[in-house]
Amino acid sequence: MTSARTARRAAALGLGALWWWAVLRLALEPRAGVLEGAVAAGGWGLSVLPVHCVPRRRAVGALEAGRWRRALRTASGASPSGRPGAEAGSGSEVGSGSPSGVDGP
């Protein structure tokens, strides 16, 4: 376990040093080329990856699957079961009455 952690840290340190070399060479050397640019852009691109994401089921405030599909079906007048005119619920949901979502004249 400790050797794997040490290897990860060494790899991160080595790749970080390589990225800084490329960035400093681009900034300070007038003849810096495509290699330095590719390393710098690739390292920056990796830094903006969303590595702290969690699965949607575990995310706080995540919407359940199918929410938009149900809302669009309800707003278009179709029931979630796919049968037009069949009421989906008790009528307390937004858009369960008329297609505009407003009941009455």
Legacy VTK file of the C-alpha trace (Angstrom):
# vtk DataFile Version 3.0
C-alpha trace
ASCII
DATASET POLYDATA
POINTS 105 float
0.000 0.000 0.000
2.769 2.411 0.894
4.746 1.648 -2.266
1.680 2.373 -4.429
1.173 5.710 -2.668
4.851 6.556 -3.113
4.693 5.653 -6.809
1.606 7.867 -7.316
3.284 10.774 -5.567
6.477 10.334 -7.572
4.500 10.212 -10.824
2.543 13.339 -9.859
5.744 15.153 -8.922
7.451 14.119 -12.164
4.500 15.101 -14.345
4.126 18.373 -12.452
7.806 19.158 -13.024
7.421 18.338 -16.723
4.407 20.678 -16.969
6.242 23.536 -15.249
9.242 22.998 -17.552
6.969 23.327 -20.568
5.188 26.415 -19.238
8.411 28.194 -18.270
10.032 27.293 -21.575
7.025 28.711 -23.453
7.192 31.899 -21.398
10.950 32.438 -21.447
12.323 30.798 -24.580
11.519 32.474 -27.895
12.172 29.233 -29.797
9.827 27.033 -27.757
7.918 24.707 -30.010
4.931 22.485 -30.412
6.132 19.925 -27.841
6.152 22.466 -25.026
2.790 23.814 -26.090
1.260 20.345 -26.203
2.600 19.447 -22.750
1.393 22.733 -21.258
-2.054 22.502 -22.879
-2.437 18.837 -21.938
-1.526 19.483 -18.321
-3.936 22.394 -18.137
-6.651 20.289 -19.739
-6.159 17.564 -17.153
-6.395 20.118 -14.363
-9.917 21.131 -15.371
-11.319 17.591 -15.433
-14.146 17.102 -12.969
-12.354 14.602 -10.733
-14.513 15.349 -7.709
-17.764 14.157 -9.264
-20.042 11.649 -7.596
-22.596 9.362 -9.206
-25.930 11.101 -9.814
-27.714 8.853 -7.306
-25.458 10.086 -4.500
-25.313 13.758 -5.477
-27.074 16.154 -3.138
-29.972 17.840 -4.914
-29.809 15.582 -7.973
-32.991 15.137 -9.948
-34.408 11.659 -10.380
-34.178 9.948 -13.738
-37.028 10.663 -16.126
-38.122 13.941 -14.514
-37.877 15.987 -17.715
-39.576 13.306 -19.786
-42.537 13.221 -17.378
-42.763 17.015 -17.337
-42.784 17.236 -21.142
-45.384 14.496 -21.480
-47.597 16.158 -18.892
-47.263 19.586 -20.503
-48.129 18.199 -23.938
-51.332 16.651 -22.631
-50.188 13.036 -22.736
-50.101 10.977 -19.581
-46.848 9.430 -18.373
-48.290 6.061 -19.356
-48.433 7.258 -22.972
-52.255 7.279 -23.267
-53.606 10.728 -24.228
-56.298 12.026 -21.915
-55.487 9.660 -19.033
-54.811 11.547 -15.838
-51.472 10.790 -14.234
-52.173 11.877 -10.679
-54.469 13.831 -8.428
-54.028 17.064 -10.390
-51.739 18.742 -7.858
-48.730 18.696 -10.180
-47.869 21.652 -12.363
-49.276 21.176 -15.830
-51.613 18.336 -14.920
-54.718 20.210 -16.096
-54.615 22.208 -19.277
-51.515 22.227 -21.483
-50.656 25.737 -20.286
-50.568 24.580 -16.669
-53.351 27.006 -15.686
-56.769 25.575 -14.839
-59.883 27.574 -15.543
-61.032 30.048 -18.208
LINES 1 106
105 0 1 2 3 4 5 6 7 8 9 10 11 12 13 14 15 16 17 18 19 20 21 22 23 24 25 26 27 28 29 30 31 32 33 34 35 36 37 38 39 40 41 42 43 44 45 46 47 48 49 50 51 52 53 54 55 56 57 58 59 60 61 62 63 64 65 66 67 68 69 70 71 72 73 74 75 76 77 78 79 80 81 82 83 84 85 86 87 88 89 90 91 92 93 94 95 96 97 98 99 100 101 102 103 104
